[in-house]
Amino acid sequence: MKEGFLIAASALLAGLLPLLAVGMREPPVDGLVALELAGATTTLALVCVSVGTGSSSATGVALLMALLSWVGGLLFARFLDRTP
């Protein structure tokens, strides 16, 4: 049962590759959307790893990742508005 969570985490992490491509090739606004989606995907992957390994410390890392991803997106949007 717990191996399923680890497989799900691997699948979620594999889904970050297209987001990386979007962030590098598309306009900055699309990169912001990719950044936000990557943050949510990484948070879900960390929760899957936490459940799969039975580690409660990984849950704390996932919550911290969710918070930092949200703040990072706000800062990116703030500086995106200043570009000429």
N, C-alpha and C positions, 0 to 999 in steps of 0.2 A: 504494500500500500504506500509506504513512504517513498519507494523508488519512483512512483508516479509523479510525486511533487518535484523530484530532482530532474526527471525527464521534462516536465513542464517548464522548469526554470531554464533548462538548456534551450528549449524551443523559444522561450521568450527572449533569451539573450541572442539567439540567431536572428530574431526579428529586428534587432538593432542595426544590422548591416544595411538594410534599405534606408533606414532613417539617417544613417551616416552619409549615404550617397545623396539624399535629398538635402541635407544640411550643407554639403560641400558644393553642389551644382546649381541649386535653385536660388532665387532671390532671398534676401535676408528675412522677409516676412514668412516665407515658407520654411526657412531654417528655424525660425522661432517656434513654429508649430511642430516641427520635427524634434526640437529640443524638449518641448513640453511632453510630447508623446514618449520620447526616450526616457524621461524622468519617471513617468508613470509605469512604463514597462519595466524599468530597472527596479522600481519599488516592488512591483508584483513578483519579479524574479527573486528578489531578496526574501520576500515573505514565503515563497515556495521553498527556497533553500532552508529557511528557518524551520518550517514544518517538516521538511524532508529529513533534516539532520537532528531535529529535536532540540535545537539550540535556541534559547530565549534571547541571547545577546544579538543574534542576527535580526530579531524583530525590532530591537532598538535601533539598529543600523538602518533598517528599512524605514522606520518612522523619521529618522533624521534625514535620510535621503529624500523622502517626500517633501519635507519642509525646505531643504536646501534647493531642491529642484524648482519649487514654486518661487522662492526668492530669486533664484538665478534667472528664471523666466521674466520676472518683473524688472530686474536690472537690465536684462538684454533688451526688453521692450523700451525701457527708458532711454537707453543710449541709441537704440535704433531710430528713435524719433529725432535725434540730433544730427543724423547724417545728412549731408547736403543733397 
